[in-house]
Amino acid sequence: MSKLMINAEEVAEIMDCSVRDGYKLIKEMIDEINVKGYITRAGRVPRKYFYERTGLEDQEGAS
């Protein structure tokens, strides 16, 4: 089972950007999720939401 949450380091690796930019992307996604009324954790977003928002395919979940 893959991890449910994704952190800035993973975002940076996937998006080919700096970790700082990874944190910025996560912050944007957290703000979007909070508007919907969901509980969030600083520095992490649901992996599924990340892949939906970026339009990328989750290679770990593909079988």
OpenMM code with the backbone's topology and positions (N, CA, C; nanometers):
from openmm import Vec3, app, unit

residues = "MET SER LYS LEU MET ILE ASN ALA GLU GLU VAL ALA GLU ILE MET ASP CYS SER VAL ARG ASP GLY TYR LYS LEU ILE LYS GLU MET ILE ASP GLU ILE ASN VAL LYS GLY TYR ILE THR ARG ALA GLY ARG VAL PRO ARG LYS TYR PHE TYR GLU ARG THR GLY LEU GLU ASP GLN GLU GLY ALA SER".split()
positions = [
    Vec3(0.0847, -0.1182, 0.0000),
    Vec3(0.0000, 0.0000, 0.0000),
    Vec3(0.0888, 0.1239, 0.0000),
    Vec3(0.0586, 0.2151, -0.0896),
    Vec3(0.1375, 0.3379, -0.0926),
    Vec3(0.0901, 0.4331, 0.0172),
    Vec3(0.1752, 0.5270, 0.0509),
    Vec3(0.1400, 0.6249, 0.1525),
    Vec3(0.0251, 0.7113, 0.1009),
    Vec3(-0.0637, 0.7488, 0.1906),
    Vec3(-0.1798, 0.8288, 0.1519),
    Vec3(-0.1466, 0.9758, 0.1318),
    Vec3(-0.0444, 1.0241, 0.2021),
    Vec3(-0.0078, 1.1652, 0.1941),
    Vec3(0.1246, 1.1815, 0.1203),
    Vec3(0.1404, 1.2959, 0.0555),
    Vec3(0.2632, 1.3267, -0.0158),
    Vec3(0.3247, 1.4513, 0.0473),
    Vec3(0.4568, 1.4538, 0.0585),
    Vec3(0.5240, 1.5679, 0.1216),
    Vec3(0.5992, 1.6505, 0.0168),
    Vec3(0.6596, 1.7600, 0.0616),
    Vec3(0.7248, 1.8543, -0.0293),
    Vec3(0.8429, 1.7923, -0.1029),
    Vec3(0.9158, 1.7045, -0.0375),
    Vec3(1.0300, 1.6418, -0.1025),
    Vec3(0.9852, 1.5559, -0.2207),
    Vec3(0.8779, 1.4815, -0.2003),
    Vec3(0.8245, 1.3990, -0.3090),
    Vec3(0.7677, 1.4850, -0.4206),
    Vec3(0.6962, 1.5918, -0.3837),
    Vec3(0.6410, 1.6842, -0.4833),
    Vec3(0.7540, 1.7429, -0.5672),
    Vec3(0.8610, 1.7856, -0.5017),
    Vec3(0.9747, 1.8443, -0.5722),
    Vec3(1.0363, 1.7447, -0.6708),
    Vec3(1.0472, 1.6213, -0.6285),
    Vec3(1.1042, 1.5187, -0.7166),
    Vec3(1.0142, 1.4932, -0.8374),
    Vec3(0.8855, 1.4799, -0.8135),
    Vec3(0.7905, 1.4516, -0.9209),
    Vec3(0.7790, 1.5691, -1.0175),
    Vec3(0.7728, 1.6910, -0.9631),
    Vec3(0.7535, 1.8103, -1.0451),
    Vec3(0.8848, 1.8692, -1.0975),
    Vec3(0.9982, 1.8078, -1.0600),
    Vec3(1.1300, 1.8532, -1.1012),
    Vec3(1.1501, 2.0010, -1.0646),
    Vec3(1.1336, 2.0286, -0.9363),
    Vec3(1.1512, 2.1643, -0.8851),
    Vec3(1.2220, 2.1568, -0.7502),
    Vec3(1.2463, 2.2726, -0.6909),
    Vec3(1.3116, 2.2753, -0.5602),
    Vec3(1.2137, 2.2324, -0.4509),
    Vec3(1.2664, 2.1940, -0.3369),
    Vec3(1.1818, 2.1571, -0.2233),
    Vec3(1.0998, 2.2790, -0.1792),
    Vec3(1.1610, 2.3961, -0.1868),
    Vec3(1.0889, 2.5194, -0.1516),
    Vec3(0.9658, 2.5368, -0.2402),
    Vec3(0.9806, 2.5133, -0.3695),
    Vec3(0.8659, 2.5212, -0.4598),
    Vec3(0.7644, 2.4107, -0.4294),
    Vec3(0.8154, 2.2951, -0.3874),
    Vec3(0.7260, 2.1868, -0.3463),
    Vec3(0.6377, 2.2294, -0.2307),
    Vec3(0.6972, 2.3002, -0.1332),
    Vec3(0.6184, 2.3512, -0.0202),
    Vec3(0.5156, 2.4542, -0.0667),
    Vec3(0.5527, 2.5375, -0.1637),
    Vec3(0.4581, 2.6370, -0.2162),
    Vec3(0.3382, 2.5683, -0.2823),
    Vec3(0.3662, 2.4642, -0.3604),
    Vec3(0.2576, 2.3910, -0.4255),
    Vec3(0.1666, 2.3248, -0.3225),
    Vec3(0.2272, 2.2657, -0.2213),
    Vec3(0.1486, 2.2023, -0.1163),
    Vec3(0.0630, 2.3054, -0.0438),
    Vec3(0.1184, 2.4216, -0.0164),
    Vec3(0.0437, 2.5277, 0.0512),
    Vec3(-0.0788, 2.5676, -0.0307),
    Vec3(-0.0622, 2.5814, -0.1608),
    Vec3(-0.1751, 2.6148, -0.2477),
    Vec3(-0.2835, 2.5073, -0.2401),
    Vec3(-0.2417, 2.3814, -0.2450),
    Vec3(-0.3383, 2.2720, -0.2402),
    Vec3(-0.4065, 2.2643, -0.1041),
    Vec3(-0.3319, 2.2888, 0.0038),
    Vec3(-0.3906, 2.2886, 0.1379),
    Vec3(-0.4969, 2.3979, 0.1489),
    Vec3(-0.4675, 2.5163, 0.0945),
    Vec3(-0.5650, 2.6253, 0.0967),
    Vec3(-0.6930, 2.5849, 0.0240),
    Vec3(-0.6795, 2.5170, -0.0901),
    Vec3(-0.7961, 2.4707, -0.1656),
    Vec3(-0.8765, 2.3685, -0.0853),
    Vec3(-0.8070, 2.2762, -0.0223),
    Vec3(-0.8737, 2.1709, 0.0552),
    Vec3(-0.9442, 2.2299, 0.1766),
    Vec3(-0.8809, 2.3268, 0.2424),
    Vec3(-0.9416, 2.3895, 0.3602),
    Vec3(-1.0729, 2.4596, 0.3255),
    Vec3(-1.0797, 2.5203, 0.2087),
    Vec3(-1.2026, 2.5868, 0.1650),
    Vec3(-1.3167, 2.4861, 0.1573),
    Vec3(-1.2848, 2.3637, 0.1230),
    Vec3(-1.3858, 2.2581, 0.1129),
    Vec3(-1.4245, 2.2022, 0.2488),
    Vec3(-1.3546, 2.2459, 0.3544),
    Vec3(-1.3895, 2.2039, 0.4893),
    Vec3(-1.3201, 2.0792, 0.5390),
    Vec3(-1.2180, 2.0339, 0.4681),
    Vec3(-1.1465, 1.9140, 0.5102),
    Vec3(-1.0369, 1.9470, 0.6102),
    Vec3(-1.0017, 1.8507, 0.6905),
    Vec3(-0.8927, 1.8644, 0.7865),
    Vec3(-0.7620, 1.8382, 0.7115),
    Vec3(-0.6615, 1.9215, 0.7373),
    Vec3(-0.5340, 1.9053, 0.6693),
    Vec3(-0.4198, 1.9011, 0.7702),
    Vec3(-0.3052, 1.8635, 0.7218),
    Vec3(-0.1840, 1.8608, 0.8030),
    Vec3(-0.0779, 1.9419, 0.7301),
    Vec3(-0.0099, 2.0287, 0.8011),
    Vec3(0.0906, 2.1157, 0.7393),
    Vec3(0.1972, 2.0345, 0.6669),
    Vec3(0.2306, 2.0770, 0.5464),
    Vec3(0.3395, 2.0151, 0.4718),
    Vec3(0.3051, 1.8866, 0.4006),
    Vec3(0.1767, 1.8480, 0.4037),
    Vec3(0.1356, 1.7236, 0.3370),
    Vec3(-0.0038, 1.7408, 0.2781),
    Vec3(-0.0250, 1.6770, 0.1639),
    Vec3(-0.1576, 1.6735, 0.1034),
    Vec3(-0.1868, 1.5296, 0.0626),
    Vec3(-0.3133, 1.4964, 0.0475),
    Vec3(-0.3454, 1.3617, 0.0007),
    Vec3(-0.2836, 1.3360, -0.1374),
    Vec3(-0.2204, 1.2223, -0.1499),
    Vec3(-0.1549, 1.1846, -0.2759),
    Vec3(-0.2538, 1.1884, -0.3930),
    Vec3(-0.3729, 1.1371, -0.3703),
    Vec3(-0.4750, 1.1333, -0.4756),
    Vec3(-0.5093, 1.2747, -0.5224),
    Vec3(-0.5236, 1.3673, -0.4278),
    Vec3(-0.5559, 1.5056, -0.4624),
    Vec3(-0.4410, 1.5684, -0.5415),
    Vec3(-0.3180, 1.5438, -0.5026),
    Vec3(-0.2020, 1.5965, -0.5748),
    Vec3(-0.2049, 1.5519, -0.7205),
    Vec3(-0.2259, 1.4234, -0.7432),
    Vec3(-0.2253, 1.3731, -0.8802),
    Vec3(-0.3447, 1.4246, -0.9601),
    Vec3(-0.4595, 1.4430, -0.8976),
    Vec3(-0.5752, 1.5003, -0.9663),
    Vec3(-0.5466, 1.6435, -1.0087),
    Vec3(-0.4926, 1.7239, -0.9171),
    Vec3(-0.4678, 1.8662, -0.9435),
    Vec3(-0.3578, 1.8881, -1.0466),
    Vec3(-0.2588, 1.8022, -1.0500),
    Vec3(-0.1485, 1.8206, -1.1439),
    Vec3(-0.1762, 1.7556, -1.2788),
    Vec3(-0.2748, 1.6678, -1.2842),
    Vec3(-0.3052, 1.5998, -1.4094),
    Vec3(-0.2059, 1.4905, -1.4427),
    Vec3(-0.1259, 1.4535, -1.3438),
    Vec3(-0.0289, 1.3457, -1.3631),
    Vec3(-0.0902, 1.2127, -1.3234),
    Vec3(-0.0264, 1.1076, -1.3657),
    Vec3(-0.0739, 0.9733, -1.3338),
    Vec3(0.0081, 0.9170, -1.2192),
    Vec3(-0.0583, 0.8594, -1.1214),
    Vec3(0.0102, 0.7985, -1.0067),
    Vec3(0.0679, 0.6640, -1.0499),
    Vec3(0.1982, 0.6612, -1.0742),
    Vec3(0.2627, 0.5382, -1.1187),
    Vec3(0.2654, 0.4319, -1.0111),
    Vec3(0.2691, 0.4734, -0.8842),
    Vec3(0.2711, 0.3772, -0.7749),
    Vec3(0.1379, 0.3028, -0.7636),
    Vec3(0.0297, 0.3746, -0.7888),
    Vec3(-0.1030, 0.3154, -0.7763),
    Vec3(-0.1471, 0.2388, -0.8987),
    Vec3(-0.0779, 0.2586, -1.0116),
    Vec3(-0.1142, 0.1893, -1.1344),
    Vec3(-0.0693, 0.0442, -1.1273),
    Vec3(-0.1604, -0.0465, -1.1631),
    Vec3(-0.1208, -0.1866, -1.1634),
    Vec3(-0.1707, -0.2572, -1.2857),
] * unit.nanometer
topology = app.Topology()
chain = topology.addChain("A")
for resn in residues:
    res = topology.addResidue(resn, chain)
    for name in ("N", "CA", "C"):
        topology.addAtom(name, app.Element.getBySymbol(name[0]), res)
